[in-house]
Amino acid sequence: MTKLSVNINKFATLRNARGGNLPDVLLAAKECERMGAQGITVHPRPDERHIKYQDVRDLKPILTTEFNIEGNPIDSFIKLVLENRPAQVTLVPDAHDAITSNSGWDTKKHKGFLKEICSIFRAQGIRTSIFLDPNVEMVKHAAETGCDRIELYTEEYAIQYSIGEKERGIEPYIKAAIAAKEVGLGLNAGHDLNLENLKYFNNNIPRLLEVSIGHALICESIYLGLENTIQSYLRQLNNY
């Protein structure tokens, strides 16, 4: 069974646009759990334009599902993760001014750095995942960092799916998933997965453990309602 982790950044974006506490990010996270989400993901950035560091601190004690904190492991991020000890940390190489994540790690070039970061988090019992493009070589180098999982960056698959090239689009992801199995890494995925393209991806990627979905899920919930949307994602993942 592939787990659904709901990225709640967009709730925070909406709150921050107006000030105050509407919508209430903590309540939104709890409601997502009640509605069936099997995890909550946040991506705090240094400028705090959506999730704030204090949101992370406030979320940790109230969540009952898996908490996944993702981001670039700069000093302040490392300190935040160690302070709150989530179930999982996902390392993402996004620049401080990136609108959204737009590439995976070069695990060959940054192997030494990633090895150091992974050792810090694993020593505290935090499962560590590395954000990767679907590149077999990068998967193999990731295995040498000491991480537990990789998260495949799925934007290119989503683009190919949208233009009717789903078979070509998914091919590198299948190869990357097979490589992950061969080197003993768990497999997550995320970015631009939605109700249209998720089922095909899930059905064709072996040993997919978790998907992290935020932007599309929140957009779809405007039309379908949040609970209905979360349940629709769960049906896509579990074929019922």
Secondary structure as a PSIPRED ss2 file (coil, helix, strand):
# PSIPRED VFORMAT (PSIPRED V4.0)

   1 M C   1.000  0.000  0.000
   2 T C   1.000  0.000  0.000
   3 K E   0.000  0.000  1.000
   4 L E   0.000  0.000  1.000
   5 S E   0.000  0.000  1.000
   6 V E   0.000  0.000  1.000
   7 N E   0.000  0.000  1.000
   8 I C   1.000  0.000  0.000
   9 N H   0.000  1.000  0.000
  10 K H   0.000  1.000  0.000
  11 F H   0.000  1.000  0.000
  12 A H   0.000  1.000  0.000
  13 T H   0.000  1.000  0.000
  14 L H   0.000  1.000  0.000
  15 R H   0.000  1.000  0.000
  16 N H   0.000  1.000  0.000
  17 A H   0.000  1.000  0.000
  18 R H   0.000  1.000  0.000
  19 G C   1.000  0.000  0.000
  20 G C   1.000  0.000  0.000
  21 N C   1.000  0.000  0.000
  22 L C   1.000  0.000  0.000
  23 P C   1.000  0.000  0.000
  24 D C   1.000  0.000  0.000
  25 V H   0.000  1.000  0.000
  26 L H   0.000  1.000  0.000
  27 L H   0.000  1.000  0.000
  28 A H   0.000  1.000  0.000
  29 A H   0.000  1.000  0.000
  30 K H   0.000  1.000  0.000
  31 E H   0.000  1.000  0.000
  32 C H   0.000  1.000  0.000
  33 E H   0.000  1.000  0.000
  34 R H   0.000  1.000  0.000
  35 M C   1.000  0.000  0.000
  36 G C   1.000  0.000  0.000
  37 A C   1.000  0.000  0.000
  38 Q C   1.000  0.000  0.000
  39 G E   0.000  0.000  1.000
  40 I E   0.000  0.000  1.000
  41 T E   0.000  0.000  1.000
  42 V E   0.000  0.000  1.000
  43 H C   1.000  0.000  0.000
  44 P C   1.000  0.000  0.000
  45 R C   1.000  0.000  0.000
  46 P C   1.000  0.000  0.000
  47 D C   1.000  0.000  0.000
  48 E C   1.000  0.000  0.000
  49 R C   1.000  0.000  0.000
  50 H C   1.000  0.000  0.000
  51 I C   1.000  0.000  0.000
  52 K C   1.000  0.000  0.000
  53 Y H   0.000  1.000  0.000
  54 Q H   0.000  1.000  0.000
  55 D H   0.000  1.000  0.000
  56 V H   0.000  1.000  0.000
  57 R H   0.000  1.000  0.000
  58 D H   0.000  1.000  0.000
  59 L H   0.000  1.000  0.000
  60 K C   1.000  0.000  0.000
  61 P C   1.000  0.000  0.000
  62 I C   1.000  0.000  0.000
  63 L C   1.000  0.000  0.000
  64 T C   1.000  0.000  0.000
  65 T C   1.000  0.000  0.000
  66 E E   0.000  0.000  1.000
  67 F E   0.000  0.000  1.000
  68 N E   0.000  0.000  1.000
  69 I E   0.000  0.000  1.000
  70 E E   0.000  0.000  1.000
  71 G E   0.000  0.000  1.000
  72 N C   1.000  0.000  0.000
  73 P C   1.000  0.000  0.000
  74 I C   1.000  0.000  0.000
  75 D H   0.000  1.000  0.000
  76 S H   0.000  1.000  0.000
  77 F H   0.000  1.000  0.000
  78 I H   0.000  1.000  0.000
  79 K H   0.000  1.000  0.000
  80 L H   0.000  1.000  0.000
  81 V H   0.000  1.000  0.000
  82 L H   0.000  1.000  0.000
  83 E H   0.000  1.000  0.000
  84 N H   0.000  1.000  0.000
  85 R C   1.000  0.000  0.000
  86 P C   1.000  0.000  0.000
  87 A C   1.000  0.000  0.000
  88 Q E   0.000  0.000  1.000
  89 V E   0.000  0.000  1.000
  90 T E   0.000  0.000  1.000
  91 L E   0.000  0.000  1.000
  92 V C   1.000  0.000  0.000
  93 P C   1.000  0.000  0.000
  94 D C   1.000  0.000  0.000
  95 A C   1.000  0.000  0.000
  96 H C   1.000  0.000  0.000
  97 D C   1.000  0.000  0.000
  98 A C   1.000  0.000  0.000
  99 I C   1.000  0.000  0.000
 100 T C   1.000  0.000  0.000
 101 S C   1.000  0.000  0.000
 102 N C   1.000  0.000  0.000
 103 S C   1.000  0.000  0.000
 104 G C   1.000  0.000  0.000
 105 W C   1.000  0.000  0.000
 106 D C   1.000  0.000  0.000
 107 T C   1.000  0.000  0.000
 108 K C   1.000  0.000  0.000
 109 K C   1.000  0.000  0.000
 110 H C   1.000  0.000  0.000
 111 K H   0.000  1.000  0.000
 112 G H   0.000  1.000  0.000
 113 F H   0.000  1.000  0.000
 114 L H   0.000  1.000  0.000
 115 K H   0.000  1.000  0.000
 116 E H   0.000  1.000  0.000
 117 I H   0.000  1.000  0.000
 118 C H   0.000  1.000  0.000
 119 S H   0.000  1.000  0.000
 120 I H   0.000  1.000  0.000
 121 F H   0.000  1.000  0.000
 122 R H   0.000  1.000  0.000
 123 A C   1.000  0.000  0.000
 124 Q C   1.000  0.000  0.000
 125 G C   1.000  0.000  0.000
 126 I C   1.000  0.000  0.000
 127 R E   0.000  0.000  1.000
 128 T E   0.000  0.000  1.000
 129 S E   0.000  0.000  1.000
 130 I E   0.000  0.000  1.000
 131 F E   0.000  0.000  1.000
 132 L E   0.000  0.000  1.000
 133 D C   1.000  0.000  0.000
 134 P C   1.000  0.000  0.000
 135 N C   1.000  0.000  0.000
 136 V H   0.000  1.000  0.000
 137 E H   0.000  1.000  0.000
 138 M H   0.000  1.000  0.000
 139 V H   0.000  1.000  0.000
 140 K H   0.000  1.000  0.000
 141 H H   0.000  1.000  0.000
 142 A H   0.000  1.000  0.000
 143 A H   0.000  1.000  0.000
 144 E H   0.000  1.000  0.000
 145 T H   0.000  1.000  0.000
 146 G C   1.000  0.000  0.000
 147 C C   1.000  0.000  0.000
 148 D C   1.000  0.000  0.000
 149 R E   0.000  0.000  1.000
 150 I E   0.000  0.000  1.000
 151 E E   0.000  0.000  1.000
 152 L E   0.000  0.000  1.000
 153 Y E   0.000  0.000  1.000
 154 T C   1.000  0.000  0.000
 155 E H   0.000  1.000  0.000
 156 E H   0.000  1.000  0.000
 157 Y H   0.000  1.000  0.000
 158 A H   0.000  1.000  0.000
 159 I H   0.000  1.000  0.000
 160 Q H   0.000  1.000  0.000
 161 Y H   0.000  1.000  0.000
 162 S H   0.000  1.000  0.000
 163 I C   1.000  0.000  0.000
 164 G C   1.000  0.000  0.000
 165 E C   1.000  0.000  0.000
 166 K H   0.000  1.000  0.000
 167 E H   0.000  1.000  0.000
 168 R H   0.000  1.000  0.000
 169 G H   0.000  1.000  0.000
 170 I H   0.000  1.000  0.000
 171 E H   0.000  1.000  0.000
 172 P H   0.000  1.000  0.000
 173 Y H   0.000  1.000  0.000
 174 I H   0.000  1.000  0.000
 175 K H   0.000  1.000  0.000
 176 A H   0.000  1.000  0.000
 177 A H   0.000  1.000  0.000
 178 I H   0.000  1.000  0.000
 179 A H   0.000  1.000  0.000
 180 A H   0.000  1.000  0.000
 181 K H   0.000  1.000  0.000
 182 E H   0.000  1.000  0.000
 183 V C   1.000  0.000  0.000
 184 G C   1.000  0.000  0.000
 185 L C   1.000  0.000  0.000
 186 G E   0.000  0.000  1.000
 187 L E   0.000  0.000  1.000
 188 N E   0.000  0.000  1.000
 189 A E   0.000  0.000  1.000
 190 G E   0.000  0.000  1.000
 191 H C   1.000  0.000  0.000
 192 D C   1.000  0.000  0.000
 193 L C   1.000  0.000  0.000
 194 N C   1.000  0.000  0.000
 195 L C   1.000  0.000  0.000
 196 E C   1.000  0.000  0.000
 197 N C   1.000  0.000  0.000
 198 L H   0.000  1.000  0.000
 199 K H   0.000  1.000  0.000
 200 Y H   0.000  1.000  0.000
 201 F H   0.000  1.000  0.000
 202 N H   0.000  1.000  0.000
 203 N H   0.000  1.000  0.000
 204 N H   0.000  1.000  0.000
 205 I C   1.000  0.000  0.000
 206 P C   1.000  0.000  0.000
 207 R C   1.000  0.000  0.000
 208 L E   0.000  0.000  1.000
 209 L E   0.000  0.000  1.000
 210 E E   0.000  0.000  1.000
 211 V E   0.000  0.000  1.000
 212 S E   0.000  0.000  1.000
 213 I E   0.000  0.000  1.000
 214 G C   1.000  0.000  0.000
 215 H H   0.000  1.000  0.000
 216 A H   0.000  1.000  0.000
 217 L H   0.000  1.000  0.000
 218 I H   0.000  1.000  0.000
 219 C H   0.000  1.000  0.000
 220 E H   0.000  1.000  0.000
 221 S H   0.000  1.000  0.000
 222 I H   0.000  1.000  0.000
 223 Y H   0.000  1.000  0.000
 224 L H   0.000  1.000  0.000
 225 G C   1.000  0.000  0.000
 226 L H   0.000  1.000  0.000
 227 E H   0.000  1.000  0.000
 228 N H   0.000  1.000  0.000
 229 T H   0.000  1.000  0.000
 230 I H   0.000  1.000  0.000
 231 Q H   0.000  1.000  0.000
 232 S H   0.000  1.000  0.000
 233 Y H   0.000  1.000  0.000
 234 L H   0.000  1.000  0.000
 235 R H   0.000  1.000  0.000
 236 Q H   0.000  1.000  0.000
 237 L H   0.000  1.000  0.000
 238 N H   0.000  1.000  0.000
 239 N C   1.000  0.000  0.000
 240 Y C   1.000  0.000  0.000
